[in-house]
Amino acid sequence: MPTSIITVRRVSELRALVAGWRRADETIGLVPTMGALHDGHLALIRQAQADCRRCIATLFVNPTQFGANEDLAAYPRDEAADRTKLAALGVDALFAPTVDEMYAPDASTTVIVAGLTEHLCGPFRPGHFAGVATVVAKLLLQSLPDAAYFGEKDFQQLQVIRRLARDLDIPVRIVGVPTVRDADGLALSSRNAYLSADERKAASTLPRTLSSIAERLARSPSDVAAQIDWGRAQLAAAGFGKIDYVEVCDVETLQPVNEVSGPARVFGAAWLGRTRLIDNAPVQR
Ligand code: PAJ
């Protein structure tokens, strides 16, 4: 089992590494992360390795996607543990740049994906998707992989990234990977580490509620408003505090629907104490 991994901190080194693999005609998969790796991240890596000869993971806690009152300073960081996990999987390289390497002090270009960011997390996290879109555009252009892998857990993020790659003609295949969950259904997330024991118990109400709504809408597609009310009540009863949203949206436009007539997902974001959880479930029709 490999115990070490090539780590590059500079864009120039990353480009040199990729150029060598390209000369050998090898395909490259990219897995962007903010670290504190769990089995959800590892599923993306396994998919990249199944599809591509080479796999690069990136580790960058991107300051521009955190709001002023969000958890940038407290975000879990353990690069040594992450490197051990990546080495054990046989990942070919870790790109872990500094903030200075990623952003010039007078950086003034931002990627904004309109429309898809109008609902769901967009209004609750102003500037978040611009930060994500900008850093992901940079990571894709720095490495120019064949494919890049993102989790369906952050479905709005996945769609934003698909759209920016298409709109900016970045020649990469964006691959969505199904959500990896704990035994009780809670989606794995680096932020689950913030939950107290009681909060952790209550947390599984979020996925349970969203998938119940999805099942009911598969049977009664016009029942959206009533199901949203029911879902909000379930979350409140389980001890969730502020409920940012429970919404049913078209998967392509991410606009809310009153009735399910095409591919749709149920989305939820709510707070347990100081921790914000998000999840989503497809309506199977
Ligand atoms: P991060 O939260 O570290 O997540 C990295 C990738 O792992 C994302 O594509 C996310 O959707 C995926 N992921 C997280 N939990 C998952 C789970 N339980 N199952 C499957 N996939 C999961 O998302 C980000 O970082 C950042 O916004 C980033 C894209 C790296 C840009 O900074």
py3Dmol code that shows the C-alpha trace and the ligand (Angstrom):
import py3Dmol

protein = """\
ATOM      1  CA  MET A   1       0.000   0.000   0.000  1.00  0.00           C
ATOM      2  CA  PRO A   2       1.528   3.360  -0.977  1.00  0.00           C
ATOM      3  CA  THR A   3       2.248   5.473   2.121  1.00  0.00           C
ATOM      4  CA  SER A   4       3.288   8.717   0.470  1.00  0.00           C
ATOM      5  CA  ILE A   5       1.901  10.918  -2.242  1.00  0.00           C
ATOM      6  CA  ILE A   6       3.420  13.559  -4.509  1.00  0.00           C
ATOM      7  CA  THR A   7       2.299  16.934  -3.190  1.00  0.00           C
ATOM      8  CA  VAL A   8       2.541  20.020  -5.358  1.00  0.00           C
ATOM      9  CA  ARG A   9       1.898  23.538  -4.095  1.00  0.00           C
ATOM     10  CA  ARG A  10       2.509  25.556  -7.236  1.00  0.00           C
ATOM     11  CA  VAL A  11       0.423  25.832 -10.386  1.00  0.00           C
ATOM     12  CA  SER A  12       3.626  25.594 -12.468  1.00  0.00           C
ATOM     13  CA  GLU A  13       4.499  22.227 -10.822  1.00  0.00           C
ATOM     14  CA  LEU A  14       0.966  20.960 -11.385  1.00  0.00           C
ATOM     15  CA  ARG A  15       1.173  21.900 -15.067  1.00  0.00           C
ATOM     16  CA  ALA A  16       4.552  20.158 -15.436  1.00  0.00           C
ATOM     17  CA  LEU A  17       3.197  16.980 -13.845  1.00  0.00           C
ATOM     18  CA  VAL A  18       0.120  16.974 -16.089  1.00  0.00           C
ATOM     19  CA  ALA A  19       2.227  17.697 -19.177  1.00  0.00           C
ATOM     20  CA  GLY A  20       4.342  14.595 -18.481  1.00  0.00           C
ATOM     21  CA  TRP A  21       1.252  12.412 -18.199  1.00  0.00           C
ATOM     22  CA  ARG A  22      -0.179  13.938 -21.376  1.00  0.00           C
ATOM     23  CA  ARG A  23       3.023  13.119 -23.268  1.00  0.00           C
ATOM     24  CA  ALA A  24       2.507   9.497 -22.205  1.00  0.00           C
ATOM     25  CA  ASP A  25      -1.082   9.703 -23.495  1.00  0.00           C
ATOM     26  CA  GLU A  26      -2.565   9.184 -20.041  1.00  0.00           C
ATOM     27  CA  THR A  27      -6.045  10.376 -19.074  1.00  0.00           C
ATOM     28  CA  ILE A  28      -6.479  12.540 -15.982  1.00  0.00           C
ATOM     29  CA  GLY A  29      -9.288  12.831 -13.440  1.00  0.00           C
ATOM     30  CA  LEU A  30      -9.510  15.768 -11.002  1.00  0.00           C
ATOM     31  CA  VAL A  31     -11.201  15.647  -7.576  1.00  0.00           C
ATOM     32  CA  PRO A  32     -11.446  19.104  -5.941  1.00  0.00           C
ATOM     33  CA  THR A  33     -11.896  19.133  -2.149  1.00  0.00           C
ATOM     34  CA  MET A  34     -11.486  21.341   0.889  1.00  0.00           C
ATOM     35  CA  GLY A  35      -9.948  18.453   2.839  1.00  0.00           C
ATOM     36  CA  ALA A  36     -11.044  16.787   6.090  1.00  0.00           C
ATOM     37  CA  LEU A  37     -11.591  13.844   3.795  1.00  0.00           C
ATOM     38  CA  HIS A  38     -14.330  11.297   4.491  1.00  0.00           C
ATOM     39  CA  ASP A  39     -15.827   8.384   2.562  1.00  0.00           C
ATOM     40  CA  GLY A  40     -17.878  10.796   0.414  1.00  0.00           C
ATOM     41  CA  HIS A  41     -14.699  12.355  -0.949  1.00  0.00           C
ATOM     42  CA  LEU A  42     -13.157   8.905  -1.338  1.00  0.00           C
ATOM     43  CA  ALA A  43     -16.099   7.796  -3.509  1.00  0.00           C
ATOM     44  CA  LEU A  44     -15.276  10.623  -5.923  1.00  0.00           C
ATOM     45  CA  ILE A  45     -11.668   9.466  -6.002  1.00  0.00           C
ATOM     46  CA  ARG A  46     -12.604   5.851  -6.652  1.00  0.00           C
ATOM     47  CA  GLN A  47     -14.813   6.951  -9.547  1.00  0.00           C
ATOM     48  CA  ALA A  48     -12.012   9.113 -10.983  1.00  0.00           C
ATOM     49  CA  GLN A  49      -9.605   6.177 -10.713  1.00  0.00           C
ATOM     50  CA  ALA A  50     -12.079   3.851 -12.396  1.00  0.00           C
ATOM     51  CA  ASP A  51     -12.440   6.267 -15.330  1.00  0.00           C
ATOM     52  CA  CYS A  52      -8.947   7.744 -15.713  1.00  0.00           C
ATOM     53  CA  ARG A  53      -5.345   6.502 -15.669  1.00  0.00           C
ATOM     54  CA  ARG A  54      -4.242   9.320 -13.341  1.00  0.00           C
ATOM     55  CA  CYS A  55      -6.077  10.919 -10.447  1.00  0.00           C
ATOM     56  CA  ILE A  56      -5.271  14.284  -8.902  1.00  0.00           C
ATOM     57  CA  ALA A  57      -6.956  15.377  -5.668  1.00  0.00           C
ATOM     58  CA  THR A  58      -6.918  19.031  -4.703  1.00  0.00           C
ATOM     59  CA  LEU A  59      -6.987  20.393  -1.168  1.00  0.00           C
ATOM     60  CA  PHE A  60      -7.766  24.082  -0.827  1.00  0.00           C
ATOM     61  CA  VAL A  61      -9.993  25.687   1.792  1.00  0.00           C
ATOM     62  CA  ASN A  62     -11.158  28.426  -0.536  1.00  0.00           C
ATOM     63  CA  PRO A  63     -11.651  31.655   1.432  1.00  0.00           C
ATOM     64  CA  THR A  64     -13.731  33.348  -1.270  1.00  0.00           C
ATOM     65  CA  GLN A  65     -16.636  30.907  -0.894  1.00  0.00           C
ATOM     66  CA  PHE A  66     -17.097  31.547   2.846  1.00  0.00           C
ATOM     67  CA  GLY A  67     -19.306  34.422   3.998  1.00  0.00           C
ATOM     68  CA  ALA A  68     -18.155  36.906   6.655  1.00  0.00           C
ATOM     69  CA  ASN A  69     -20.070  35.051   9.401  1.00  0.00           C
ATOM     70  CA  GLU A  70     -19.257  31.543   8.195  1.00  0.00           C
ATOM     71  CA  ASP A  71     -16.816  28.938   9.480  1.00  0.00           C
ATOM     72  CA  LEU A  72     -13.637  29.651   7.447  1.00  0.00           C
ATOM     73  CA  ALA A  73     -11.377  29.903  10.528  1.00  0.00           C
ATOM     74  CA  ALA A  74     -12.963  26.874  12.223  1.00  0.00           C
ATOM     75  CA  TYR A  75     -13.169  24.688   9.084  1.00  0.00           C
ATOM     76  CA  PRO A  76     -11.561  21.298   9.925  1.00  0.00           C
ATOM     77  CA  ARG A  77      -8.016  21.043   8.543  1.00  0.00           C
ATOM     78  CA  ASP A  78      -5.782  17.954   8.763  1.00  0.00           C
ATOM     79  CA  GLU A  79      -3.559  17.730   5.722  1.00  0.00           C
ATOM     80  CA  ALA A  80      -1.397  14.933   7.165  1.00  0.00           C
ATOM     81  CA  ALA A  81      -4.419  12.674   7.714  1.00  0.00           C
ATOM     82  CA  ASP A  82      -5.746  13.564   4.262  1.00  0.00           C
ATOM     83  CA  ARG A  83      -2.427  12.690   2.649  1.00  0.00           C
ATOM     84  CA  THR A  84      -2.413   9.287   4.374  1.00  0.00           C
ATOM     85  CA  LYS A  85      -5.913   8.524   3.034  1.00  0.00           C
ATOM     86  CA  LEU A  86      -5.045   9.657  -0.491  1.00  0.00           C
ATOM     87  CA  ALA A  87      -1.787   7.688  -0.488  1.00  0.00           C
ATOM     88  CA  ALA A  88      -3.614   4.552   0.668  1.00  0.00           C
ATOM     89  CA  LEU A  89      -5.963   4.868  -2.303  1.00  0.00           C
ATOM     90  CA  GLY A  90      -3.029   5.282  -4.681  1.00  0.00           C
ATOM     91  CA  VAL A  91      -3.944   8.819  -5.763  1.00  0.00           C
ATOM     92  CA  ASP A  92      -1.222  10.055  -8.121  1.00  0.00           C
ATOM     93  CA  ALA A  93      -0.837  13.592  -6.779  1.00  0.00           C
ATOM     94  CA  LEU A  94      -2.214  16.086  -4.301  1.00  0.00           C
ATOM     95  CA  PHE A  95      -2.427  19.725  -5.359  1.00  0.00           C
ATOM     96  CA  ALA A  96      -2.505  21.789  -2.166  1.00  0.00           C
ATOM     97  CA  PRO A  97      -1.817  25.417  -3.029  1.00  0.00           C
ATOM     98  CA  THR A  98      -1.581  28.330  -0.599  1.00  0.00           C
ATOM     99  CA  VAL A  99      -4.068  31.189  -0.746  1.00  0.00           C
ATOM    100  CA  ASP A 100      -1.304  33.396  -2.204  1.00  0.00           C
ATOM    101  CA  GLU A 101      -0.630  30.881  -4.967  1.00  0.00           C
ATOM    102  CA  MET A 102      -4.311  30.813  -5.927  1.00  0.00           C
ATOM    103  CA  TYR A 103      -5.129  34.510  -5.684  1.00  0.00           C
ATOM    104  CA  ALA A 104      -2.999  37.466  -6.719  1.00  0.00           C
ATOM    105  CA  PRO A 105      -3.370  40.271  -4.160  1.00  0.00           C
ATOM    106  CA  ASP A 106      -5.177  42.363  -6.787  1.00  0.00           C
ATOM    107  CA  ALA A 107      -7.219  39.492  -8.285  1.00  0.00           C
ATOM    108  CA  SER A 108     -10.302  41.111  -9.808  1.00  0.00           C
ATOM    109  CA  THR A 109     -12.030  38.425 -11.897  1.00  0.00           C
ATOM    110  CA  THR A 110     -15.049  36.497 -10.631  1.00  0.00           C
ATOM    111  CA  VAL A 111     -17.123  33.797 -12.336  1.00  0.00           C
ATOM    112  CA  ILE A 112     -20.826  34.363 -11.728  1.00  0.00           C
ATOM    113  CA  VAL A 113     -23.349  31.729 -12.777  1.00  0.00           C
ATOM    114  CA  ALA A 114     -26.751  33.421 -12.915  1.00  0.00           C
ATOM    115  CA  GLY A 115     -30.154  31.700 -12.745  1.00  0.00           C
ATOM    116  CA  LEU A 116     -29.017  28.446 -11.158  1.00  0.00           C
ATOM    117  CA  THR A 117     -27.932  30.375  -8.050  1.00  0.00           C
ATOM    118  CA  GLU A 118     -31.147  32.373  -7.663  1.00  0.00           C
ATOM    119  CA  HIS A 119     -32.834  29.860  -5.306  1.00  0.00           C
ATOM    120  CA  LEU A 120     -31.878  27.204  -2.721  1.00  0.00           C
ATOM    121  CA  CYS A 121     -28.526  28.112  -1.086  1.00  0.00           C
ATOM    122  CA  GLY A 122     -27.968  31.181  -3.301  1.00  0.00           C
ATOM    123  CA  PRO A 123     -29.961  33.748  -1.286  1.00  0.00           C
ATOM    124  CA  PHE A 124     -28.764  32.331   2.053  1.00  0.00           C
ATOM    125  CA  ARG A 125     -25.064  32.401   1.169  1.00  0.00           C
ATOM    126  CA  PRO A 126     -24.446  35.584  -0.839  1.00  0.00           C
ATOM    127  CA  GLY A 127     -21.215  35.316  -2.829  1.00  0.00           C
ATOM    128  CA  HIS A 128     -20.777  31.611  -2.063  1.00  0.00           C
ATOM    129  CA  PHE A 129     -21.377  30.256  -5.556  1.00  0.00           C
ATOM    130  CA  ALA A 130     -19.288  33.016  -7.139  1.00  0.00           C
ATOM    131  CA  GLY A 131     -16.437  31.878  -4.875  1.00  0.00           C
ATOM    132  CA  VAL A 132     -17.009  28.216  -5.785  1.00  0.00           C
ATOM    133  CA  ALA A 133     -17.388  28.910  -9.514  1.00  0.00           C
ATOM    134  CA  THR A 134     -14.252  31.056  -9.615  1.00  0.00           C
ATOM    135  CA  VAL A 135     -12.050  28.581  -7.756  1.00  0.00           C
ATOM    136  CA  VAL A 136     -13.348  25.568  -9.697  1.00  0.00           C
ATOM    137  CA  ALA A 137     -12.843  27.390 -13.029  1.00  0.00           C
ATOM    138  CA  LYS A 138      -9.263  28.098 -11.925  1.00  0.00           C
ATOM    139  CA  LEU A 139      -8.610  24.500 -10.817  1.00  0.00           C
ATOM    140  CA  LEU A 140      -9.972  23.169 -14.121  1.00  0.00           C
ATOM    141  CA  LEU A 141      -7.875  25.594 -16.171  1.00  0.00           C
ATOM    142  CA  GLN A 142      -4.760  24.919 -14.092  1.00  0.00           C
ATOM    143  CA  SER A 143      -4.954  21.153 -14.617  1.00  0.00           C
ATOM    144  CA  LEU A 144      -7.095  20.718 -17.774  1.00  0.00           C
ATOM    145  CA  PRO A 145      -8.210  17.191 -16.781  1.00  0.00           C
ATOM    146  CA  ASP A 146     -10.323  14.902 -18.947  1.00  0.00           C
ATOM    147  CA  ALA A 147     -12.957  14.668 -16.227  1.00  0.00           C
ATOM    148  CA  ALA A 148     -13.671  16.293 -12.863  1.00  0.00           C
ATOM    149  CA  TYR A 149     -15.759  14.708 -10.097  1.00  0.00           C
ATOM    150  CA  PHE A 150     -18.309  16.368  -7.805  1.00  0.00           C
ATOM    151  CA  GLY A 151     -20.824  15.009  -5.292  1.00  0.00           C
ATOM    152  CA  GLU A 152     -24.591  15.053  -5.749  1.00  0.00           C
ATOM    153  CA  LYS A 153     -24.790  15.959  -2.063  1.00  0.00           C
ATOM    154  CA  ASP A 154     -24.046  19.512  -3.186  1.00  0.00           C
ATOM    155  CA  PHE A 155     -26.380  19.247  -6.161  1.00  0.00           C
ATOM    156  CA  GLN A 156     -26.702  22.985  -6.767  1.00  0.00           C
ATOM    157  CA  GLN A 157     -22.901  23.260  -6.771  1.00  0.00           C
ATOM    158  CA  LEU A 158     -22.683  20.359  -9.248  1.00  0.00           C
ATOM    159  CA  GLN A 159     -25.112  22.070 -11.643  1.00  0.00           C
ATOM    160  CA  VAL A 160     -23.322  25.416 -11.291  1.00  0.00           C
ATOM    161  CA  ILE A 161     -20.046  23.714 -12.214  1.00  0.00           C
ATOM    162  CA  ARG A 162     -21.578  21.901 -15.198  1.00  0.00           C
ATOM    163  CA  ARG A 163     -22.896  25.227 -16.433  1.00  0.00           C
ATOM    164  CA  LEU A 164     -19.659  27.185 -16.034  1.00  0.00           C
ATOM    165  CA  ALA A 165     -17.667  24.473 -17.819  1.00  0.00           C
ATOM    166  CA  ARG A 166     -20.122  24.563 -20.704  1.00  0.00           C
ATOM    167  CA  ASP A 167     -20.435  28.348 -20.866  1.00  0.00           C
ATOM    168  CA  LEU A 168     -16.679  28.974 -20.658  1.00  0.00           C
ATOM    169  CA  ASP A 169     -15.823  26.156 -23.108  1.00  0.00           C
ATOM    170  CA  ILE A 170     -13.596  24.409 -20.591  1.00  0.00           C
ATOM    171  CA  PRO A 171     -12.969  21.037 -22.260  1.00  0.00           C
ATOM    172  CA  VAL A 172     -13.733  18.762 -19.306  1.00  0.00           C
ATOM    173  CA  ARG A 173     -16.389  16.186 -18.542  1.00  0.00           C
ATOM    174  CA  ILE A 174     -18.139  17.007 -15.256  1.00  0.00           C
ATOM    175  CA  VAL A 175     -19.171  13.800 -13.475  1.00  0.00           C
ATOM    176  CA  GLY A 176     -21.719  13.730 -10.624  1.00  0.00           C
ATOM    177  CA  VAL A 177     -21.265  11.032  -7.962  1.00  0.00           C
ATOM    178  CA  PRO A 178     -24.134   9.775  -5.730  1.00  0.00           C
ATOM    179  CA  THR A 179     -24.176  10.852  -2.082  1.00  0.00           C
ATOM    180  CA  VAL A 180     -22.403   8.616   0.436  1.00  0.00           C
ATOM    181  CA  ARG A 181     -24.384   8.291   3.687  1.00  0.00           C
ATOM    182  CA  ASP A 182     -23.952   7.010   7.234  1.00  0.00           C
ATOM    183  CA  ALA A 183     -25.995   3.981   8.308  1.00  0.00           C
ATOM    184  CA  ASP A 184     -28.885   6.223   9.481  1.00  0.00           C
ATOM    185  CA  GLY A 185     -28.988   8.094   6.168  1.00  0.00           C
ATOM    186  CA  LEU A 186     -27.132  11.273   7.142  1.00  0.00           C
ATOM    187  CA  ALA A 187     -24.994  12.454   4.232  1.00  0.00           C
ATOM    188  CA  LEU A 188     -21.304  12.419   5.152  1.00  0.00           C
ATOM    189  CA  SER A 189     -19.969  15.955   5.509  1.00  0.00           C
ATOM    190  CA  SER A 190     -16.867  17.528   7.014  1.00  0.00           C
ATOM    191  CA  ARG A 191     -19.260  19.763   8.962  1.00  0.00           C
ATOM    192  CA  ASN A 192     -20.890  16.779  10.741  1.00  0.00           C
ATOM    193  CA  ALA A 193     -17.879  16.974  13.084  1.00  0.00           C
ATOM    194  CA  TYR A 194     -19.466  20.093  14.592  1.00  0.00           C
ATOM    195  CA  LEU A 195     -22.607  18.204  15.777  1.00  0.00           C
ATOM    196  CA  SER A 196     -23.123  17.327  19.458  1.00  0.00           C
ATOM    197  CA  ALA A 197     -24.288  13.776  20.260  1.00  0.00           C
ATOM    198  CA  ASP A 198     -27.928  14.909  20.504  1.00  0.00           C
ATOM    199  CA  GLU A 199     -27.716  16.935  17.311  1.00  0.00           C
ATOM    200  CA  ARG A 200     -26.150  13.995  15.513  1.00  0.00           C
ATOM    201  CA  LYS A 201     -29.174  11.862  16.504  1.00  0.00           C
ATOM    202  CA  ALA A 202     -31.620  14.477  15.236  1.00  0.00           C
ATOM    203  CA  ALA A 203     -29.674  15.048  12.002  1.00  0.00           C
ATOM    204  CA  SER A 204     -30.979  11.951  10.185  1.00  0.00           C
ATOM    205  CA  THR A 205     -34.451  13.539  10.167  1.00  0.00           C
ATOM    206  CA  LEU A 206     -33.230  15.725   7.288  1.00  0.00           C
ATOM    207  CA  PRO A 207     -32.540  12.928   4.753  1.00  0.00           C
ATOM    208  CA  ARG A 208     -35.524  10.921   6.013  1.00  0.00           C
ATOM    209  CA  THR A 209     -37.867  13.872   5.514  1.00  0.00           C
ATOM    210  CA  LEU A 210     -36.549  14.758   2.056  1.00  0.00           C
ATOM    211  CA  SER A 211     -36.793  11.179   0.805  1.00  0.00           C
ATOM    212  CA  SER A 212     -40.324  10.807   2.257  1.00  0.00           C
ATOM    213  CA  ILE A 213     -41.359  13.932   0.359  1.00  0.00           C
ATOM    214  CA  ALA A 214     -39.745  12.562  -2.802  1.00  0.00           C
ATOM    215  CA  GLU A 215     -41.653   9.263  -2.466  1.00  0.00           C
ATOM    216  CA  ARG A 216     -44.978  11.001  -1.831  1.00  0.00           C
ATOM    217  CA  LEU A 217     -44.481  13.314  -4.817  1.00  0.00           C
ATOM    218  CA  ALA A 218     -43.740  10.333  -7.025  1.00  0.00           C
ATOM    219  CA  ARG A 219     -47.296   9.195  -6.188  1.00  0.00           C
ATOM    220  CA  SER A 220     -48.988  12.658  -6.018  1.00  0.00           C
ATOM    221  CA  PRO A 221     -47.004  15.039  -8.220  1.00  0.00           C
ATOM    222  CA  SER A 222     -49.190  18.085  -7.536  1.00  0.00           C
ATOM    223  CA  ASP A 223     -48.871  17.938  -3.763  1.00  0.00           C
ATOM    224  CA  VAL A 224     -45.712  20.072  -3.565  1.00  0.00           C
ATOM    225  CA  ALA A 225     -46.918  22.901  -1.291  1.00  0.00           C
ATOM    226  CA  ALA A 226     -48.472  20.526   1.269  1.00  0.00           C
ATOM    227  CA  GLN A 227     -45.375  18.327   1.311  1.00  0.00           C
ATOM    228  CA  ILE A 228     -43.099  21.313   1.898  1.00  0.00           C
ATOM    229  CA  ASP A 229     -45.254  22.368   4.884  1.00  0.00           C
ATOM    230  CA  TRP A 230     -45.149  18.805   6.226  1.00  0.00           C
ATOM    231  CA  GLY A 231     -41.375  18.631   5.787  1.00  0.00           C
ATOM    232  CA  ARG A 232     -40.747  21.900   7.592  1.00  0.00           C
ATOM    233  CA  ALA A 233     -42.930  20.688  10.492  1.00  0.00           C
ATOM    234  CA  GLN A 234     -40.990  17.401  10.669  1.00  0.00           C
ATOM    235  CA  LEU A 235     -37.664  19.220  10.878  1.00  0.00           C
ATOM    236  CA  ALA A 236     -38.918  21.653  13.523  1.00  0.00           C
ATOM    237  CA  ALA A 237     -40.302  18.765  15.604  1.00  0.00           C
ATOM    238  CA  ALA A 238     -36.941  16.948  15.439  1.00  0.00           C
ATOM    239  CA  GLY A 239     -35.162  19.953  16.930  1.00  0.00           C
ATOM    240  CA  PHE A 240     -33.914  21.800  13.871  1.00  0.00           C
ATOM    241  CA  GLY A 241     -33.755  25.554  14.454  1.00  0.00           C
ATOM    242  CA  LYS A 242     -33.817  27.854  11.460  1.00  0.00           C
ATOM    243  CA  ILE A 243     -34.996  26.109   8.316  1.00  0.00           C
ATOM    244  CA  ASP A 244     -33.418  27.926   5.361  1.00  0.00           C
ATOM    245  CA  TYR A 245     -35.529  26.063   2.825  1.00  0.00           C
ATOM    246  CA  VAL A 246     -37.400  22.943   1.859  1.00  0.00           C
ATOM    247  CA  GLU A 247     -37.990  23.206  -1.898  1.00  0.00           C
ATOM    248  CA  VAL A 248     -38.784  21.058  -4.896  1.00  0.00           C
ATOM    249  CA  CYS A 249     -36.890  22.150  -8.013  1.00  0.00           C
ATOM    250  CA  ASP A 250     -36.427  21.195 -11.633  1.00  0.00           C
ATOM    251  CA  VAL A 251     -33.016  19.468 -11.850  1.00  0.00           C
ATOM    252  CA  GLU A 252     -31.834  21.445 -14.874  1.00  0.00           C
ATOM    253  CA  THR A 253     -32.968  24.986 -14.059  1.00  0.00           C
ATOM    254  CA  LEU A 254     -33.075  24.658 -10.242  1.00  0.00           C
ATOM    255  CA  GLN A 255     -36.235  26.763 -10.308  1.00  0.00           C
ATOM    256  CA  PRO A 256     -38.922  25.750  -7.759  1.00  0.00           C
ATOM    257  CA  VAL A 257     -41.899  23.847  -9.167  1.00  0.00           C
ATOM    258  CA  ASN A 258     -45.474  23.681  -7.815  1.00  0.00           C
ATOM    259  CA  GLU A 259     -46.050  20.361  -9.461  1.00  0.00           C
ATOM    260  CA  VAL A 260     -43.649  17.615 -10.504  1.00  0.00           C
ATOM    261  CA  SER A 261     -43.918  17.149 -14.269  1.00  0.00           C
ATOM    262  CA  GLY A 262     -40.289  16.373 -15.211  1.00  0.00           C
ATOM    263  CA  PRO A 263     -37.040  15.401 -13.477  1.00  0.00           C
ATOM    264  CA  ALA A 264     -37.081  17.051 -10.036  1.00  0.00           C
ATOM    265  CA  ARG A 265     -35.374  16.881  -6.664  1.00  0.00           C
ATOM    266  CA  VAL A 266     -36.368  17.766  -3.138  1.00  0.00           C
ATOM    267  CA  PHE A 267     -33.833  20.070  -1.468  1.00  0.00           C
ATOM    268  CA  GLY A 268     -33.435  21.048   2.167  1.00  0.00           C
ATOM    269  CA  ALA A 269     -31.125  23.199   4.282  1.00  0.00           C
ATOM    270  CA  ALA A 270     -31.595  23.642   8.015  1.00  0.00           C
ATOM    271  CA  TRP A 271     -29.664  24.398  11.165  1.00  0.00           C
ATOM    272  CA  LEU A 272     -28.985  22.170  14.159  1.00  0.00           C
ATOM    273  CA  GLY A 273     -27.502  24.503  16.746  1.00  0.00           C
ATOM    274  CA  ARG A 274     -24.641  26.241  14.966  1.00  0.00           C
ATOM    275  CA  THR A 275     -24.335  23.690  12.177  1.00  0.00           C
ATOM    276  CA  ARG A 276     -26.026  24.097   8.808  1.00  0.00           C
ATOM    277  CA  LEU A 277     -26.896  20.823   7.048  1.00  0.00           C
ATOM    278  CA  ILE A 278     -27.990  20.424   3.429  1.00  0.00           C
ATOM    279  CA  ASP A 279     -29.242  17.437   1.481  1.00  0.00           C
ATOM    280  CA  ASN A 280     -31.433  16.497  -1.473  1.00  0.00           C
ATOM    281  CA  ALA A 281     -33.370  13.524  -2.812  1.00  0.00           C
ATOM    282  CA  PRO A 282     -34.499  12.702  -6.363  1.00  0.00           C
ATOM    283  CA  VAL A 283     -38.195  12.253  -7.162  1.00  0.00           C
ATOM    284  CA  GLN A 284     -38.296   8.846  -8.909  1.00  0.00           C
ATOM    285  CA  ARG A 285     -41.016   8.765 -11.522  1.00  0.00           C
TER     286      ARG A 285
END
"""
ligand_1 = """\
32
PAJ
P -15.902 19.747 -0.079
O -17.023 20.148 0.812
O -14.616 19.301 0.523
O -16.427 18.630 -1.031
C -15.598 18.142 -2.065
C -16.448 17.278 -2.974
O -16.925 16.147 -2.233
C -17.688 18.019 -3.503
O -17.866 17.694 -4.872
C -18.804 17.453 -2.643
O -20.065 17.471 -3.279
C -18.315 16.026 -2.447
N -18.965 15.398 -1.280
C -19.027 15.886 -0.024
N -19.744 15.053 0.774
C -20.138 14.022 -0.018
C -20.900 12.834 0.217
N -21.405 12.543 1.400
N -21.108 12.002 -0.829
C -20.592 12.281 -2.058
N -19.857 13.391 -2.339
C -19.633 14.243 -1.326
O -17.512 21.147 -2.170
C -16.413 21.605 -1.898
O -15.520 20.970 -1.058
C -15.906 22.922 -2.474
O -17.008 23.771 -2.704
C -15.079 22.751 -3.772
C -15.899 22.123 -4.902
C -13.822 21.907 -3.504
C -14.604 24.163 -4.267
O -13.879 24.806 -3.265
"""
view = py3Dmol.view(width=600, height=400)
view.addModel(protein, "pdb")
view.setStyle({"model": 0}, {"cartoon": {"style": "trace"}})
view.addModel(ligand_1, "xyz")
view.setStyle({"model": 1}, {"stick": {}})
view.zoomTo()
view.show()
